Structure formats: structure tokens, C-alpha cells
Amino acid sequence: MPRGYVEDNIKVLEGLEPVRKRPGMYIGSTDNNGLHHLIWEIFDNSVDEVISGNADTIKVTLCKDNSIMVEDNGRGIPAGINVTTGISTIDTVFTVLHAGGKFDDSAYKTSGGLHGVGASVVNALSEWMKVTIKRDGKVVESKYKNGGTIEQSAKVVGTTNRTGTIVHFKADSAIFRSIIFNPSIVKERIRETAYLYKNVKVIFTNEIDGDTVTFVSENGISEYVDFINDGKNVLNKTAYFEGKSIGDGIEVEIALQYTASSAEVIVSFANSVKTKEGGSHESAFKAILTETINEYARKWKLLKDKDKNFEGDDVREGLTAVISVRIPEKIISYEGQTKNKLFTQEAHIAVKRVFGPKFTYWLEENKKSAEKIIEKAVLARDARAAAKRAREDVKKLKSAGKGVLILSGKLTPAQSKNYIENELFLVEGDSAGGTAKLARDKKYQAILPLRGKVMNVEKAKLRDLLSNEEICTIISSLGAGISTDFKIEDLKYGKVIIMTDADTDGAHIQVLLLTFFYRFMKPLIENNKVYVALPPLYRITNKNTKAISYAWDDQTLNDEKKKNPCHEIQRYKGLGEMSAEQLRETTMDKNSRQLIQISIEDAALAERRVNILMGDNAAIRKEWIDNNVDFTLENE
């Protein structure tokens, strides 16, 4: 018998133990995304009551202790004894995996839930949970603690003439890296839900700062498109298409609008769950859009006989679209419990059946808008061809040795070929770049100094970028291409770190670089590859002990002053004022540095912000700044 491998090594995990042992299998991760996934699991159950027509109001509360409360006015979970488990149905739903109404077609025809594990998984990963049900004239309450252990079985605690479900829980700090919820992320999901279901009221209350916001939409996803495109120069009034596929019962809603921007924004949902990675419904929409526009352009001679058909990228430039499908429970399939990608092939057919003929009719009935859309596609096609020629010219320069000379004079590469471990620092200025070269870990860290501010790509076309030396150097250093040619698998670095001075100029450079990555290398951000380094603002020297400490903000500085009355303070005006040792210790050493990871939590809001803050419309930018930025200074 093999040593160390006996019968006792075979463990049987009972109840909710598997969830606590392998939480990533159920919620994707134990980081910020996994933490917020707890809310979505409970929130989606309330949304399912909305889908079924049994609720019209959902309340989500972020409590002062960072617990979450979700309440709806739906039917309420049945409170009687479950015939299978022998315990109350409430306790069954919240303590038994794969138990719930999603497995019974008579309870939910369509739902966002799939595996019936959501409520019990949240309970398993919570420090405590309290469930209150209003149904059949009674108020029934259950309590759980320490990952789903029943503290109080379901019992009647009062009477009521209302119905609904309240789930109140606090995430377990032993499971998650942090249990601090982000109000902006929660509001994003709530806003989306309000757009997906007309006249449904969703209320978010943040007890920590006293903020309460009510989201409700009369025109649904058409309003969502208008929200995304607020401030943009639009080419058509938002077009709306809806229908039900005969046979499979899939309901399809699509809203779209074209803008003068080069940005493409497509947001898709399946049964109210955002499908961040798209899937069958989104691929069908893209295919039908391209096919229909080509057919229309051919019919009305807007494409010449010698012209090739438009490609998908051509007809989607400047497009903003929201796609929502509602799929019967028995045929819906996602990629895993996190539901980021829809697999249901019937959805592809349903979108084709509903959107195809309706979009054809819309183009015929809106000829002026159709002509603007096709003119936009022609410009996009020509720009794509020009950009392709520019890329080929760059390749020719490199093959001739000319491009390599420019690059090798600026980039100080890492020695390792382990791209996952390697890091590229984009450093403000040659002076700081020189210090960073001395401070770096030569094996894994590469340094690329930037001369001044890069161009604002929000106001530029791809062909303009490819004639800019700074931008070309960044593209070449990363090695993954640009725009539609970008391939994340070719990236030469596991982290791209923006390192600038801690002042307004440094912040501006950060924004310009992030706008470039967002517009032309979005997978970098989507795959969590982009970071911003946080250099300290102050160096504090204890005059008595000569001990050195650092402060990243004024509050930390004041705390240090209180601890060490005898001190000497150096205020860093820029990276160039640091020695290589100081820069390494505070900003570049993996064991002691602080980095901000850049992510896109709200695609629609990100698009709005980039357009407003970096676009051409100065008036709307001024309005946003006046409404959102406080320029008053506090005197200490």
C-alpha cells in the first residue's frame, strides 16, 4: 500500500462544507468579484420574482457593519416542511445545495438562477445570515451562523398582510480577502436591472454615508442606451426591437444607436444576468447586424459592385447596443455558476428570428439614419485599410532595423522570458526612468520612460496613433498588437504598471494612458493586467533613532507626527527626488509596494466617463466637473 495514502485520507464533505473548502468553484474567486457575487446570488432570486410577475419592488441595503440586506415584495419562500429533507423549506433552500424553485417549471418559467445553489452558497460563505419570510399571513424567521449552521430553525415570529422575502447576511472575513462592499459596483447592477424591467422599482440604501437612490425606468433598455450615449453626437434615434421566438419561447429585446465616436459598446444579458463574455445571443446579433447592413447597402447601391462586403468591425464602429434575452429555465445554459457567457444555442436562433426581419424593416423605414450608418461603415472600412497599411509600414521599418533602434534606446527589458512574471513599468520622464532602471529587479522588471504626455487617443484615429512615436513604442514593447489585432496571449508582461509623479501632471498622464488602453487595448484591462503604482508623498526621519518611515497621504503623516514628535519630513515632488533604494523599497519591490489594479466594473458608466472627460464636448465636461468636483480646500 502506498505510504501516506490510506482509507482515512478519503474525506467526505457534508452539507455546505464543499463550498467553504472550494469557494472558487461556486462564486469564481474570493477576491472583490467573488465578494460581490454573494449579493448577485440573493439579488437574482428577487429578480426572478420580478420576471415571474410576482414582485415590482426590490430593496438593497448596505448596512453600517458592511452586512447586506436584500428585500422583495414577491411571494415569499414556502415555510412548510419539505417532503425530501424533512426540515422547513426555508432551511432547505438555505442549507442544502441544489435545492430551490429553479428545478420546478411550475415555480419559475425563466430565471437568472441555474444550479439551485445560490442561496445556500451565500449562507455557507457568511459569518451569519437571517432570513425573514412574509407569507400566508405569517412572518417566519430563520437564523444561521458560521457558514450555514442553523442557529434558529424557521419559526413564526409575527403576523402580516404582506408577502415577500428579506435576506440579511454578513460575508465571512475568514473566506474573503476583504468584506468591504463597493457601493458603486452594487448601484451598477441595480441600475442595469431597472433598465431591463420597465417600471420595476429598485432602491439602494447606503447606511454608511446615508445615501438612498431609487432606480426605475419607463422605457427599459432604450433608456439604457441613451444613458450610455449621454453627451455623444448620435446618428439616429435609439431603435428598439422586441419579439418572442415561436417554439422555444425565448423573448428578445434589443436597443441600438450609432454615434460619431469610434467606440463600440455592446452590453448583453440573459435572464437579467450580465453576460460579460457574450455568448450565443451576442454572436447572433453581431452576425445579423453585419449581414443585414451589407444586404441593404447592396440593394440601394451604397456599396459598389467592386467593393467587398463590410466586415463586422466596420458596421459596429460607433455602435451602442443592449441585448436582453429571457430564456425558459429548461433550456438555459451558462458557462459555470458565475454565468459570464451564454451557451444556449436556441438563443442564437431566437435573436436571428426576431432581430433580422425587424432590423431590415427599420432600415427601410429610416433611410436617412440607414445612410448615415452606412457612411459611417465606409469611413471605418477606409480607416481600417489605412491603419493596416500603417502597421505594415511599421513592420517594414522594424525588419529593416530602423524601428528596433528607436525602441532599444528607450526600453530596458527584463532578463527573464517568463512573461507571466515579468512587469513593464511605464515611467514619467527620463530622469525618473533612469532611477527606476537602478531600482528595478533586472530579472523580471522592464522600464520604459515616457517623454512628456502621450496623445489623447479619444480625439484620434488609429492611423494617427500609429504615426506617434511614444504610442508605437508602447505597442512594440507590449508585443500584443492593437485594436482588432490585439491578442492578449501575445502579451510579453503579466503586469503593465503606470508609475508617475504624485501630482496633477502625473494624474493626467495616468488618465491619458488608461484612455489609450481602454480604447485600443481593452483586453489588457479586462484581464486585470493594468496597474497604477503608488509612490509615497512623504519620507519621515526620526531625529533620535534615525529610523525611516513613509506616508502615502496626509492622514498617515499626521499619525506618524503624533507617534514621533522629533522628526524630519521630506515632501516628494516627484519620482526623480527619490534615490534608487527609496524607489525600490516604496514603489517597485513586490514585497512592500502598493499597486492599484485597474478594472472595468461598469462598462456603461466607464464609456460615459471616458467620453465626457476625454472627448470633444467641452460644455458637457464643464457641467460634469461643476456637479461632481469640489474645489474648496479644507484648512487644518
Beta strands, then each sheet from edge to edge (+ up, - down):
strand 1: 57-62
strand 2: 68-72
strand 3: 126-135
strand 4: 138-145
strand 5: 149-159
strand 6: 164-171
strand 7: 201-206
strand 8: 211-215
strand 9: 239-244
strand 10: 251-258
strand 11: 265-270
strand 12: 273-274
strand 13: 319-326
strand 14: 423-428
strand 15: 445-450
strand 16: 495-499
strand 17: 530-533
strand 18: 538-542
strand 19: 548-551
strand 20: 567-571
strand 21: 595-597
sheet 1: 5+ 4- 3+ 6- 2+ 1- 7- 8+
sheet 2: 9+ 10- 13+ 11+ 12-
sheet 3: 15+ 14+ 16+ 17+ 21-
sheet 4: 19+ 18- 20+
end
